[in-house]
C-alpha cells in the first residue's frame, strides 16, 4: 500500500493542477490554448508544485512500464522518459534550493486521482498497457508543454521562467516521439514529418 501511495501519475498531477485553479474556470477562457485560466492564474509556487507532480508521475509510469512492457519501442521510450525526467527533477530541486524553501511540496505527495490513475495503468498488460501508456503520454506532454510555454512567458521569477523555457525542447521532443509512435502504429518513435 505504501509503495503505491508514493507513486504518481502525470495525468492525475495535471488534474490536481486544474483543481488548484478551479475557481478561475467559472470566470474565464477554458480553450486549452495556453491562454486559459490555468496558465493565467498560476503563480510560480503552483507551477513548481504542478511540474514536480507531473515529473514524478512520468518517472513512476516509466519505471512501471519498463518492468511490464514487452515492446522494444515502448521500452525505449520509457527509458528515455526515466532518464530525462530524472534529470529534470534534479534541475527542479536545484532551482527550488535557490527560492523560498516552502515553494515545493514533498515529492512523494499524491492525490486520490493520482492513486486511481496509477492503479488503472497497473491493471493493463501487453498491447493494452502500451496503448494506454502512450496515449496518456500524448495528453500529458501536450498539457505540460502548454504549461511550460505559459510559465516561460508569464512566470513571476526570472529563474522559474528560465527553468520552464529550458524544459520546452525536451518536452517537445517527447511529444514528437509519442506522435511518431502513434503514426507508425507502435513501430517507431521517429517524429512525424
C-alpha positions in Angstrom: 0.0 0.0 0.0 2.8 2.5 0.9 4.6 1.6 -2.3 1.6 2.5 -4.5 0.9 5.6 -2.4 4.3 7.0 -3.2 3.9 6.6 -7.0 2.5 9.4 -9.0 0.9 9.6 -12.5 1.2 12.8 -14.5 -2.4 12.7 -15.7 -3.6 12.9 -12.1 -1.0 15.6 -11.4 -2.4 17.7 -14.1 -5.9 17.1 -12.7 -4.5 18.4 -9.4 -3.2 21.4 -11.2 -6.6 22.1 -12.6 -8.1 21.7 -9.1 -5.6 24.3 -7.8 -7.0 26.8 -10.2 -10.6 25.6 -10.3 -12.2 28.9 -9.2 -11.0 30.6 -12.3 -12.6 28.2 -14.7 -16.0 29.7 -13.9 -14.6 33.1 -14.8 -12.7 32.7 -18.0 -11.5 31.0 -21.1 -11.1 27.2 -20.9 -10.0 26.8 -24.6 -6.8 24.9 -23.7 -4.7 27.2 -25.9 -2.2 28.3 -23.2 -4.2 31.5 -22.7 -6.8 29.9 -20.4 -7.2 30.4 -16.7 -4.8 27.7 -15.6 -1.8 29.5 -17.1 -3.1 33.0 -16.4 -3.8 32.5 -12.7 -0.9 30.2 -11.7 1.9 31.6 -9.6 5.4 30.3 -9.5 4.8 28.1 -6.4 1.8 26.4 -8.1 3.8 25.9 -11.3 6.6 24.3 -9.4 4.3 22.1 -7.5 2.4 21.0 -10.7 5.7 20.3 -12.5 7.1 18.3 -9.6 3.9 16.2 -9.5 3.9 15.7 -13.3 7.6 14.9 -13.4 7.3 12.4 -10.6 4.4 10.8 -12.4 6.4 10.4 -15.5 9.2 8.7 -13.6 6.8 6.3 -11.8 5.0 5.4 -15.0 8.3 4.9 -16.9 9.5 2.5 -14.1 6.3 0.6 -14.2 6.2 0.3 -18.0 9.9 -0.7 -18.2 9.2 -3.6 -15.9 6.0 -4.7 -17.7 6.2 -4.0 -21.4 7.5 -6.4 -24.0 7.6 -3.8 -26.8 11.1 -2.7 -27.5 9.8 0.6 -28.9 7.7 1.4 -25.7 10.7 0.2 -23.6 13.0 2.7 -25.4 10.5 5.5 -24.8 10.1 4.6 -21.1 13.9 4.5 -20.7 14.1 8.0 -22.3 11.3 9.3 -20.0 13.1 7.9 -16.9 16.4 9.5 -17.9 15.1 12.9 -19.0 12.6 13.3 -16.2 15.1 12.2 -13.5 17.4 14.9 -14.9 14.5 17.4 -14.9 13.7 16.5 -11.3 17.3 17.3 -10.3 17.2 20.6 -12.1 13.9 21.4 -10.4 15.4 20.6 -6.9 18.4 22.8 -7.7 16.0 25.7 -8.7 13.9 25.3 -5.6 17.0 25.4 -3.4 17.5 29.0 -4.7 13.9 30.0 -3.9 11.8 30.2 -0.8 12.1 26.8 0.9 8.3 26.2 1.1 7.6 26.6 -2.6 7.9 22.9 -3.3 5.7 20.4 -1.5 7.1 17.0 -0.7 7.8 15.0 -3.9 6.0 11.9 -2.6 2.8 13.7 -2.2 0.0 12.2 -4.2 -3.7 12.8 -4.7 -6.5 10.2 -4.8 -6.8 10.9 -8.5 -3.1 10.0 -8.8 -3.6 6.8 -7.0 -6.6 5.9 -9.2 -4.7 6.7 -12.4 -1.7 4.6 -11.4 -4.0 1.8 -10.4 -5.6 1.9 -13.9 -2.2 1.6 -15.5 -1.3 -1.4 -13.3 -4.5 -3.3 -14.5 -3.3 -3.3 -18.1 -0.9 -5.7 -19.8 0.5 -6.3 -23.3 -0.6 -4.1 -26.1 -3.3 -2.6 -23.8 -0.6 -1.4 -21.4 1.4 0.0 -24.2 -1.5 1.8 -25.8 -2.7 3.2 -22.5 0.7 4.4 -21.6 1.5 6.0 -24.9 -2.0 7.6 -25.2 -1.6 9.1 -21.7 1.9 10.4 -22.7 0.4 12.3 -25.7 -2.0 14.1 -23.5 0.5 14.6 -20.6 3.1 16.1 -22.8 0.7 18.4 -24.7 -0.6 19.7 -21.3 2.9 20.1 -19.8 4.1 21.9 -22.9 1.2 24.3 -22.7 2.1 24.9 -19.0 5.8 25.4 -19.7 5.0 27.8 -22.5 2.8 29.9 -20.3 5.3 29.9 -17.4 8.2 30.8 -19.7 6.4 33.9 -20.8 4.4 34.9 -17.8 6.2 33.5 -14.8 7.0 35.8 -11.9 10.6 34.9 -11.2 13.3 35.1 -14.0 14.8 31.8 -12.6 11.5 30.0 -12.9 10.8 31.4 -16.4 14.3 30.2 -17.5 13.7 26.7 -16.0 10.4 26.5 -17.9 12.0 27.6 -21.1 14.8 25.1 -20.7 12.4 22.2 -20.4 10.4 23.1 -23.5 12.8 21.4 -26.1 12.9 18.2 -24.0 9.1 18.0 -23.7 8.6 18.9 -27.4 10.9 16.0 -28.3 9.0 13.7 -26.1 5.7 14.8 -27.7 7.2 14.2 -31.2 8.3 10.7 -30.2 4.8 9.9 -29.0 3.3 11.2 -32.2 5.8 9.1 -34.2 4.7 6.1 -32.2 1.1 6.7 -32.9 1.6 7.5 -36.6 3.7 4.3 -37.1 1.1 2.2 -35.1 3.7 1.4 -32.5 6.7 0.5 -34.8 8.8 3.6 -34.3 9.5 6.7 -32.2 10.6 8.8 -35.2 8.9 12.1 -35.3 6.3 12.6 -38.0 7.5 14.8 -40.8 
